[in-house]
Amino acid sequence: MNLNRTNKLLLVGFCIVLYICYSFAISNTIMYYTQYKKKQQEIATDSSMPKLTMQLVQKEKQLDEILSNYDINISESFQNDLLKQLTLYSNNYSLKIVDFKEPHIVSQKGFTVTSYTFSLEGSFNGCLALINQVENNPMLGNIKHLNFSKKRNYKTNTDQLFLEVVMQKNKGI
């Protein structure tokens, strides 16, 4: 009976030692081996880099071709270009540019965001048509906010519609 008890203790001790060895040595070895295999696969995929660069060059040519279809003129003053486009569109839709405020510039995370605020006066349909023209022209930027307000002119006893627009232009630093 004494021998049987020692054998049981020996078997339990052996299992505990085996578990400790696995938890400290063998599991780390298996983890490092899987990392090694992943790194080997990454190195093997890097050998296909010339194909990837060729695909990226073709993609760049396609994007340049698409951008060349738009009438993008790089000028020194985006604000002047925006004002010219707004004047052209507002003449077409019988609108009046009431206010064009100084741009607000914010730099965050490597980007410069410039916000332009301007106000228009005219008909609702004319304002919507102008906004549609501005949205469909990718070189002008993105419209971030619209505020329609109706004000009463007591001198002429008529209602006037005002539209305040906030546009943003993003540029990487």
Steps between C-alpha positions, in 0.01 A plus 500: 500500500791730574646430156168568331468835677851607395427399143191716504693793643773446243244497217332819629841669541600397148176652362562824690860520372379427146239781525760747633741411219226546243383834640850650527695349210301305246213750455749785441685287245176429314407870505841606364481231232161629376641855490797371303268335247298823462817701438613246242167538317534880506848473350365264234223747411755782476649319203180591310566874552590571136153384396344722765703803392400443138133486602537819703663680205211394276248617761678836525484543121126423505437751777706767321295438187174536694621819670607647169136481386410757765590861443743536787712813484752536777518865590646700782171614652228243547282767658503707178414192293213418734369855482519496117306172484239629746460822301457302178243265655313778681465698175358191330240444775423869579645489848685769689816438703433688821804406708830318449684469832870452565598128491548311824811276500554204736800263497454152647683170462700604195206657315397860452124554490391836362136604550341761274173664604284695258139619485264515204164668444243387248244234419494158659531319167790721396680432828450125461627511142811690606564255785463212254754659264747554785460143632556350156822695446770299688762775485294737717487286815223357717191673631482443875210719608198677347277745683189633329333798666203708393503866597234762457596827330263755654593776253379302197262279702645180345666185629859427405677164514861491621730200478816470706745236376809360670741325262813313599811435298745237634867513416781276626798674652 
